[in-house]
Amino acid sequence: MQTIQKEFEVEGLSKNCMRIFDNGTHVLLGISPFNSRFSHDYITRIIGWASESFSEVPILLAGKDASNLLEVLGTPKTNADRKVRKEIRRHIR
């Protein structure tokens, strides 16, 4: 447990943030389909850390709605949808 906890550094934006964190009740992990940092190894490590540190750990994997971000940035809808499907499949594997 101590090895996993030392691997991730937590910095709250306020004292209240750290109070909530120190309570250890709940953490939400969000995994972006466009962030290459989220490899299988990284996801496994961060879920292990969260599971040992918090009693509730829901995981949010952005779905089809992530294509909205690409469209806003100028990607045509068809290309955005295809890219999102590809990235989500990669994360699920």
C-alpha positions in Angstrom: 0.0 0.0 0.0 2.7 2.5 0.9 4.5 2.0 -2.4 1.4 2.7 -4.4 0.6 5.8 -2.3 4.0 7.3 -2.8 3.7 6.9 -6.6 1.0 9.5 -6.9 1.3 13.0 -5.6 -1.9 14.8 -4.5 -2.1 18.6 -4.2 -5.4 20.2 -3.2 -6.3 23.6 -4.5 -7.6 24.5 -1.0 -7.6 23.3 2.6 -11.1 22.0 2.0 -9.9 20.0 -1.0 -7.3 18.3 1.2 -9.9 17.7 3.9 -12.1 15.9 1.4 -9.1 13.9 0.1 -8.0 13.0 3.6 -11.5 11.8 4.4 -10.8 8.9 1.9 -14.5 8.3 1.1 -14.8 8.8 -2.6 -12.7 9.5 -5.7 -13.8 9.7 -9.3 -11.2 8.6 -11.9 -11.8 10.1 -15.3 -10.0 8.6 -18.3 -9.8 10.7 -21.4 -9.8 8.7 -24.7 -7.3 11.2 -26.1 -4.7 11.1 -23.4 -1.8 8.8 -24.3 -0.6 8.9 -20.7 -3.4 6.5 -19.9 -1.7 3.3 -20.8 -2.8 -0.1 -19.5 0.0 0.0 -16.9 -0.8 3.6 -15.7 -4.6 2.8 -15.4 -3.8 -0.4 -13.4 -1.5 1.5 -11.0 -3.9 4.5 -10.5 -6.9 2.2 -9.9 -4.8 0.2 -7.4 -3.9 3.4 -5.6 -7.4 4.7 -5.6 -8.8 1.3 -4.4 -6.4 1.3 -1.4 -7.0 4.9 -0.6 -10.7 5.3 -1.0 -13.8 3.3 -0.1 -15.6 4.2 -3.4 -13.9 4.5 -6.8 -16.2 5.0 -9.8 -14.4 5.2 -13.1 -15.5 7.5 -15.9 -14.5 6.5 -19.4 -15.6 9.2 -21.8 -17.8 7.8 -24.5 -19.3 9.0 -27.8 -19.8 12.5 -26.4 -16.0 13.0 -26.5 -16.4 13.6 -30.3 -18.1 16.9 -29.4 -14.7 18.2 -28.2 -13.1 17.3 -31.6 -15.9 18.9 -33.5 -15.6 22.1 -31.6 -11.9 22.1 -32.5 -12.8 21.8 -36.2 -12.7 18.1 -36.9 -15.5 17.0 -39.2 -18.2 14.9 -37.4 -17.5 11.7 -39.3 -13.8 11.9 -38.5 -14.4 12.8 -34.9 -16.8 9.9 -34.4 -14.3 7.5 -36.0 -11.4 8.8 -33.8 -13.5 8.5 -30.6 -14.6 4.9 -31.4 -10.9 3.9 -32.1 -9.6 5.5 -28.9 -12.4 4.0 -26.7 -11.7 0.5 -28.2 -8.0 1.0 -27.4 -8.8 1.8 -23.8 -11.2 -1.0 -23.4 -8.6 -3.5 -24.7 
